[in-house]
C-alpha cells in the first residue's frame, strides 16, 4: 500500500519502490510483449508509474521504452516541469542494479 500521506507536490517514494519491484518482477513479460502487444505494456507501466508522481495529472506522465539485442531503454519526459525533472532523476537512481545492467533510463524534456 502506498503512503497516503505523501505531500501532493512531492514524489511518492514508496510508489517508486513498488514501481521498480513490479518492473523487475515483470521484466521478461515487458520484453516479450513490447513489440506485438506494446499498448498493453504501456498501460501496465502507466498503472504503476503514475502513483509515483501524485502532483501530476496522469495524462501528463509520458514515457517510451524499447528493448533490442539484450538492451532496454526507458525514456522519461519531464515536459519542462522542474518537479518531474528532479523526481525523474530520483526514480532513475532508484533503479535496481539488476535492471541497470540491461536498461538505461534517460530523461528528456
N, C-alpha and C positions, 0 to 999 in steps of 0.2 A: 504494500500500500504506500502510496506516495505521501509525502509530507503535505498535509492540508494547510499547514500554517506558513508555507513559503510565501515570502512577500511577493506581491503582484508584480513588481518591477525587477525581480531577481530570478535568476536561473534556479530551477528545481534540481539540485544535485542528486537527490535520491532517484528522481526520474531519469537523470543522465546515467547513473549507475545501472538502473534497470534496463535502459536502452542498450547499453553495451553488453550486458548479460544476455539479453534477448538476441542481439545481433550475433554474438559469439555462438550461442546455442543453435541458432538458425542459419549460420553462415553457409552451410552446404546447400540448404534449400534456396537461399538467396542466389547463390551462384547458379544452381541448376535451373532456376526458373527465370532468371533475369532476361534471357533472350526471348523465350517464347511466351512467357506469362509476366512480362515486365510490369504491367499495370497492377497486377495482383501484389507483386513485391513492393511496388511504390506505396500502395495503400497500407500494407502491413508495416513498412518502415515508418510511414507517416503516423500511424496509430501509436507507435512507440516513441517517436521523436517529438511530436507536438507537446506532450506534457512537460518536456524539458524547459520550454520557453513559455510559461504561463502568461507573460505580459504581451505576447503577440497573438493576433488572430491566426487561427490555424491555416488559413489560406495564404498567409504571408511567410510561412515556413517553406523555403524552397531548397531542393537538393536534387542532385543527379548522381548516378552511380553506374559503374560498369566493371566487368571482370573479364579479362582476356589473358591467355597464356600464363596463368598462375598468378596474376597481379590484379588487384582490385583498386579502384579509385572511387572515393566518396567525395563529391563536391558539394559544399555547403555555401549558400549565398546569404550574405548579411544585409544586402539591399540598402547599404548606407546607414543602417541603424547601428549606432555605437554599442548598444547593449548586445545585439546579436553578434557583432564583431568580437566583443570581449568574451561572450559566453560560447561562441563557436570555438575560440581558442582554448577555452577551458574544456569543452567537450572533446576536442582533439587531444588534449593532454590526458584525458581520462581513458582513451582507447587502450584496451588491454594489449600487452606486448604480443600475445599470441596472434592478435589481429594485425598489429602494426608491422609484423614481419611479412604480411601478404597484402595489406591495404595501405593506401595513402589517403589522408584526409586533407583536402585542400579547401581553402576559404576564399571566396570571391565576392566582389561587390555585385 
